[in-house]
Amino acid sequence: MNKSILATAALAASAATALAADLPSLKAPPPVYVPPPVIWTGFYVGLNAGYNFSNNNTNLVTSAPLLPGAGIFTWALSANAGLPAQNNGFIGGGQAGYNWQFARNFLVGVEADIQGVAASGGSQTALTAVPFAATVFFTTYDARRNLDYLGTVRGRVGFLFTPTLLIYGTGGLAYGGIRNDLGLFQFSTIAPFGVGASSSSDTRVGWTAGGGVEWMFWPNWSAKVEYLYYDLGRVTNAFALIRVPPGIGLYAATQSADRFNGNIVRAGINYHFNWGPAPILASY
């Protein structure tokens, strides 16, 4: 009798266990990871590096005689020349700006940057020859130019192709520190004749325009690739040619005219402070 009761109880317990295994679990599912919102609005700072390709310009040297006489006239005109001028080099620095995201997937902002230019010096030597009577007049040139630093203050207008990918255009003011030096020496097959030189160092102001792509690859962090064209205008230096050895003093008025413009291709990384509110956007 007791054995029968124990067997019945064991069978009932086994059936209850099997029934409980078939019931749905009441355990809560693991929480779903929700990434933080992508916030473009706010201040940011960053670093950049790239390369500066200056345009293939010409340093124009023009000269006019200050005294009468066929020889002086020829000496002065023989100083006229066009010297190739370039400034290529690595460029790197920092930037800071502010973005404002609006109207679902549009963005406007302002950015300022400044960069140093490495190996930016361009130099050119040349020799010209002009026949006169029974001799030949020669002029040698030593032209040097440097772009020491370059900065911009620009507006930006962009479109968010996805919440994390920005395509933008940009443009505004450009400024840079330039140096421009030219020296020339005139001589003939008989004797040396004259010399002249000019030198200038200045901060030039011009304009810039370009565009780029920026990707918010991590909360608060973005990377960008950017192209800019800049133009700092034309630099003109006036000087005089002087007779060597002394005898007739100044014999020609001369000037050099050189343009500083070019192209920048660079990459950068930005840290965003995300001080703005998270955008309320429709799904993309």
C-alpha angles and dihedrals in degrees: 000000000000091000090053092051092049092050092050091050092049091050091051092049092050092051091050091052092051092048091050091052089057094053118097115263118253093204113120117245118248114273117267114242111243112194116225115263118269107247119192097165113098145047125316139180131196153149132255140189134182145118134292117219109190119205119258098260133168126232101220116209114194126180137183130190121254096192133050123252136088093252094052090045091053093045091053096046092047088065092067113108146144113229122192111243129193140158115199125164149119116291130198142160144111142292140199131190151145129246130199118194116203144152096038101291108010128104136191128184150145128243135187125193142169129197139183118227117223122207089003098146117115121192133183132185123191142169127210128187129202121182117228125176108309096342141053126241114219130194124192121197133201110187124178132178134178137190101201100178139355131202137175140196108202144169119229129208117184147171122220103226086184128000089268103034121076126188113191148171123216141187144156143103126356129191134179145172112245136183124196125184132174131177128177135183126196126203140150137216086270107044145331115282118180150344139208138176142179134190133181139173121188148146108248126200124208140131141282139195137177145112146238152176125256126190125197096214097169135013107286093003130094137169126209143189116205143180124202133180115203134187122190094177133237124318117210125191124186125203141151134247113234127204117248118230094030116255111113100023118208113018106165141029111222138179138184123212120195131172125216113206137122151130133284127202113185146154126219146178127219136196113212119208091203094213091152126085120267110267120249102223138167116243116276 
